[in-house]
Amino acid sequence: MMFYGPLLYSLIPGSFCLFFTYKLRQQELSLAGRLVPAALTIVIASYSFYIGYVEIRGFEGAAYLFFSFFLFAFAVVSVTIARKSLSDSLNRYMIQGIRHFFFIVLSTCLVFFSILAPTRINDEEEYRNAYFGLPVPFVKQDLPGSGCNYLGGFPHWLTIQTPSMENAAEFEFHYARLALSVILTYLFLMLLRHYVKKLN
């Protein structure tokens, strides 16, 4: 999770950086104007590197360092997009690539946020082996072992337990199910976009 967490968080500002860089290049602004998203991304990455290396250190600091590394990578791609003059065919492929990349990032974010949604627990067995996530549950958690103190009857809707000062909640990720959830969400968004375009 020390690697995947920073990667996930970097996808959001990184995708916006690439998107705005490409839009600014389409407006035929000067090179200085097109480099603004990359410059802002580098500032955020530098600050994150400072926090991780100087302020926090340790394993938590390493997460900030990974985050800054991924942002620097996005900034390099952004500078490349801003500086290059692309042909019409390559321009079209880049538009499609950025569009698909944006929907993949959006799908990934929606899937990860879905673990916060409550899930229906039908019996004691499911209480100790609860699954969270949509559309295909991909996170398994022992709720009582992670600090949940529910003593009522079943069925009941419960939410995932997050780490805190009082308990060290543990999660078991099923990466095949996670990938399937992202793919299904991505396909749904693409179908939704297709029907919206047909209606307009």
N, C-alpha and C positions, 0 to 999 in steps of 0.2 A: 504493500500500500504506500510505502514511502516514495516509490517511483510512479505508480499509477495515479495517486492523488494529485501531485503537482502537475502531471501531464494533463489530467482532466481540467484542472483549474486554468492552466495556461491556454487551453483551446479556446476559451471564451474571449479573453482580450486579444489573443493571437488571430482569431478569425475576424474580429472587428478591424484589427490593424490591416490585414490583407484586403478586406472588403473596401475600406475607406481609401487605401492606397490606390486600388484599381479604379475606384470612382473618381478620385482626383486626377488620375492619369487620363481618364476619358474626357475630363473637362479641359485638358490641354493646359494645365497650370505649369508654372515654372518648376524646375527641379526642386527648388527649396520648398515650394508648397506641397509637392508630392511626397517629400520626405518627412513631413510633419508627423504622420502616424508612426513611422519607424522611430523618429526621435522620441516621441512620447513613450513608446514601448521600451526603448533603451533606458529611459529615465526610470520607469517602473522596475525593469529588470535589475538595474544598478542598485536601486534602493533595496530591493528584495535580497540581492547578494550581500549588501552591507548588513542588513538585519540578521541574515542567517550566519554570516561569518564572524561578525563582531559582537552583536547583541545576544544572540541566543546560543549558538554553537550546538554541539552534540547532535543527536538524531533529529530533533526538531529543527535545528539549524540546517541540517542536510536537506530537508524538504524544501526550505526556502532556496537553497542553492540549486536544486533540481528545477524549481519553478523559474528561477532567473535564467538558467541555461536554456530552457525551452522558449522563453520569451526572446532571448537573444537570437535563437534560431529563426523565430518568426520575423524578427527585425531584419535579419539578413535577407530573407526571402522578399520582404517588403521593399527593401532598398533595390533589389534586383528588378522587381516589377516596376518600380518608379523610374529606373534609369533606362530600361530597355524600350526601344521602339519596335512594336510587334506588327507583323503582317496581319491582314484581315482574317485569314484562315486560323492563324495561331491566336489571334485576338478572340475569335469565336470559341475556340477550344478552351481558352483561359476563362472566359465568362462561364461556360458550362462547368468547368472544374471548380471554380470558386463557388458557384451555386450549389453543386453537389457537396462540396466540403462544408458549406454553411449548414445544409440540412443534416449532414452526418453529425456535426457538432451539436446542433439543436436536438437531434434524436438522442444522442448520448446524454446530454444534460437532462432531458425529460425522463429518461429511463432511470438515471441515478436519483433524481428528485422523487421518483415514484416510491422509493423504499420508505419514505416518510408517511405514505398513506397507510391507514389502519388495515389490518387483515383479519378475517374471520377465523377464530379459534373454536373448533368444535368439541375438543375433548382434552384430557390431560396429556395425551401423547403429542398432540399438535402444540400444546402449551410449551412443551420441552423441545420441540423441533419445529418452530414456527418459520414460515417462509414469507419473505417480503419482496416487493418489486413487481412491476408491470411492464409489458403484458405477460411475460413468463417469469414467475418468481425465481430470483437468482441469489438471494441472501438468506442464509439459514442462521437462526439464533435460538439458543436456549434461554427463553425469557426469564424463568425464575433464577437461573444461574447468572443472569446479567443484571439483576437488580429489580425485576418486576415483582411486585408484591400483591398481585391480584388474588383474592381469596374467594371470589364469587363463583357462580355456576357457569356452565357452558351451554350453548355457544355464546361467544362474546367477541366484540371487536377490540383488538389491542394494537398498539403501535410499537415500532422497533425501539429498543433501549439503546441510548447513546452513552458514550463514556462520560463520566463526571468524577468529581472529587470523592463521591461516596462509593461508586462501583466502577469496575473495569469491564465494561461490556465487550463481548467478543463476537466477531462475525465470521461466518464461513461463506466465502464467495464461490459460486459455481460459474466459471468464466464462459463455458459453452452456452449456458442459459442466458448470461449477460449479453453475449454476442448475438444470440438469436433475438433477444428483446430489442436490441439496437436496430437490427436488420428489419424486424417487423414494424417498428416505429418509423423507421426511415421510409419503408415502402408505403405506409399509411400516409405520411406527410406528402410524398410525391403524388399519390393518387388524389389526395385532397387538393393539392396545387393544380393538378390536371383538370379536375372538375370545376374548380373556381375559375380557371382560365376559359373553360368552355362556356360557363355561365356569363362571363363578361364579353 
